[in-house]
Amino acid sequence: MSRKLLLCGAVAGPLFVGVFTVAGALRPDYLPLRHPVSSLALTGAGRVQVANFLVAGALLVAFAVGVRRELGRTSRAGAKPWLLGAAGLGLIGAGLFPTDPVSGYPPGTPDELVYTPPGAAHDGASVLFFLGIPLACLAFAWWFARGRRRWLAAYSALSAVAFVALFLLAGLGFAQEPGFVELAGLLQRFSVGVGLAWTTVVAVVLLHAERT
C-alpha cells in the first residue's frame, strides 16, 4: 500500500502540468504566457482544469499519507507529510472554487482583478499549495542534510527558493505591474513546475528506499 501511495506523488506533478499545458495550448483567446493556470477553469471548457485540480490534489494528499507511512518506519515524519497534504488540499480547494478573471481572460473581462467570494476562496485555498510546497522542500532539505544526502538537500532548498521567487514575480504580473504582465502566466508555470518536479523527485527517491 505504501508503494502505491508514493506512486501517487510521482504521478501528480507530470499529470497536472501535462493537462494544463495541453489545455492552455488548445484554448482559444487564452495566452499561457500571460494568463494564470487557474483561468483555464473558467468558461464552458473549464471542467477539464477543474478535474485536473481535484485529481492532482487527491494524488498529493495520497502521497502525503505514503510519506507518513514510509518515514514513520525509520524516523519521525515531523511536519513533512502535513505540509504535502496541505498542498494537496490547496489544489482541491482551487478546483472547488472558481478563480476571478484577471489580465483580460475570459475575453471581455477587465485586466484588473476584482474579487468575488468564490474567487477569494480560490486564492485562500491556493495559499495552502503555494506555502505547503516550499515549506515541504525546506523540511526535506533539513532531513536530507541530516542523512548526508547533500545533493538532495541542496536541490530541495534551491527548489524552495526558486518556487517562491517565481511565484512572487508572477504575482506582480497578475497585479498588472508593467514589465511582468505579459509573462506572468509563464512565471507561474515555472513556479508550479519547479515545485511539482520536486515532489516527483522525492517520490522516486522514497520509492527506491522502500524497494531496498
N, C-alpha and C positions, 0 to 999 in steps of 0.2 A: 504493500500500500504506500509506504513512504516513497518508493521509487516513482510510482505513478504521480504522486503529488509534486515531486521535484520536476518531473517531466512537464507538468503544467507551467512551471516557471520558465523552462526552456522554450516553450511554445508561445507563451503570452506575447513577448516582445515582437518577434517576427510576424506573428499573425496580425497584431494591432497595427504595426507600421505598414505592413503589406496592404491591408484593407484600406487604410486612409490614403495611401499613396495612389492606389488604383482608382478609388472613388474620386479623389481630387482631380486626377487627370481626365476623367470621363465627364465631370460635371460642367455643363455649360455656364459661362459667366463666372465660374469660380476660379480664382487665381491662387494656386498653392503657395506662390512666393509672398503673397500679400495677406491672405485670409487665414484665420486660425482653423485648426483641425475641427474644433467644436462646431464651426459654422456648417460643416458637412451634415450635421444632424438636422438642419433646417430645410425647409421646403418639402415637397412630396417625396423626394428621393432620400430623405433623411433617415429612413428606417434602417438602412444599411449601417450608417455610422452609429446609430443608437444601439443596434445589436453588437457592433464592434466594441463599444464602451462596456456593455454588460458582460460580454463573453470574456474579454481581456481582463476586466476587473475580477470576475469569478475565478479565472485562472490564477491571477496573482494572489487572491485570498487562499486558494488551494495550495499554492506554492508556500505561502506563509505557514500553513499547517505542516507541510512537509519539512520546512526548515526547523520548526519547533521540535518535530519528532527526531530529525536527524541530529541536530545539535544537542538535544537533550540526552543523547546516548553517551557523549563524551565530555560535555562541558555545559555550563549554564547558558541557555539560549539568550537570556537577557531580553533587551528590547528589540532585537533584530527581527524576529517574526512579527511582532506587533507593528513595527514600522512598515514592513512589507504588506501586512494585512490592511493597514490604514491606506496605503497607496492603492490597493485593490478596491477598497470601499470607495475611495475617491473617484475612481473610474466608473464604478457602478452608479454613484450619485450623479456624475456628469451625464450619464446616459438617461437617468430618470427625469432630470430637469433640463429643458432646452436652454441653450445659451441665448443671449440677446444679440441682435445684429450689430456688426461693427465693420468699419472700413468699407462700407458700401455693398456688403453682401448680406442677404439676397438683394438683387438689383432693385433700386428704388428706395432703399433704406439709407439713413444718414451714415456718414463716416464716424461720427462721434458715438460712443457707447452710451445708451440711455437704459438704465437698469429697470427691470421689472422684477417682481418677486420670484418667478421661476428662474430668471437669469441670475439673480443674486444667490439663489440656492445652488445653481450650477457652479458658480465661481466658488462658493463656500465649500462645496464638495471637492472641487478640483484642488483646493488648498491641501487637502489630505494627500493627494498624489504628489503635488509639487513640493511638499515638505517631507513626506514619507520617504520618497526615493533618495534624496541626498542625505538625509539623516541615516537611512539604512546603509548607504555607501560608507559613511563615516564609521558607523558601528562595526561593519565588517572590516573596514580598514584597520581598526584597532585590533580586532580578533585575528586577522591575518598577520599583523605585525607581531602579535604575541606568539603566534605559531611559526614565526621566522619565514613566512612566505612573503618576501619583501615585494616581489613584482605585483602580487595580487593586492597587497596593502597599498602600494603606490597607485596602481590602476584604480582602486576603489576611491581613494582620496581625490585623485585628479578627476574622476567621473563626477564626484560631488561638486567640485569647483566649476567644471565646465557646464554641468546641468544648470546650476543656479545662475551663472553668468549669462548663458544663452537665454534662459527664461526671463531674466530682467531686461535684457536687450529687446526681446520680443515684446515685452510689456510696454516698453517705450513706443514701439511701433503701433501697437493697438491703441495707445493713448494719443496717437496722431502726432508724435514727435517727428518733425522734419528730418529726413535722412534715414529714418528707420521704418517708416510706414510701408514702403514698397517691399521690404524684406522681412517684415515681422513674421509672416507665415513660415518662411524658410528657417528663421532663427528658432521659432517654436518647434519646428520639426526636428532640427538638430538637437535641441534640448531633450525632447522626448526620446529621440533615437539614442542619444548618449545614455540616458537613464535605463531604457529597456534593453539596450545592448549589454549593460552591466548586469541586469537581472538574469539575462540569458547565460552570461559567462559564469556567474555564481551558481546558477542551477546546474550547469555542466560540471563545474568543479565538485559540487556536492554529490552529484550522481556518480562521478568517478570514485569519490571517497566511499560512498555507500556500496559500490560494487566491490571495492577492495577491503 
